[in-house]
Amino acid sequence: MPAFVFSKLLFYNISMTKNPLINSLAALTYISLVGLVMYFGSDQRIGVSPIVGPVAIISLFTLSAAVMGYVFLYQPLVLYFDNRKKEALNLFLQTVAIFGVTTLILLGLLFLRIV
């Protein structure tokens, strides 16, 4: 069996959820992991080459854009192309709204010096 067929069979039933809360929590989890890696990685004090550093940052930015695009847009696009346009728009807007409220709460906690 070719590898692409096996991987398609393995991941056939795995997809993004239609729950905007879970989608926004997935985004927050990914951002938290990247933040932790950057925080603890900066403690290593490794000399970074002037070429590798910017390439690594741009690569991380590109990866983050792809991951966030998947988290925020995959399921709404599936719904949109299934001619469920209103449901797609609602899911996208609810996900963005929940993520925005979560971001505002985190910023509020940060500015109030609670965390």
C-alpha positions, 0 to 999 in steps of 0.5 A: 500500500503506498504511503499516501494512501495509508496516511489518508486512511489513517487521518480520514476521520480526523478533522477540525472541530466545528466548536469555535471555543475548541478552535480558539483554544487550539490557537491559544495552545499553539501560541503558548507553546511557541511562546514557551519555546521562545522564552526558554530557548532565549535562556540558552545564550547560543550565538546565532549566525546573522543569517540563520536567526532571521531565516528561523524567525521568518520560518516560524512566522510562516509556520504560525501563519499556516497553523493559524490558517488551518485552525481558523479557516479549515472548517469554515471553508469546508462548510462554505464549499458545501454551500453552507455559507451562513454557517461557515461565516458564523463559525469563523466569526465566533472563533475569532470573537472567542479568540479576541475575548481570550486575548483581551482577558490575557492582556488585561491580566498582564496589564494588571500584573496578575500574571 
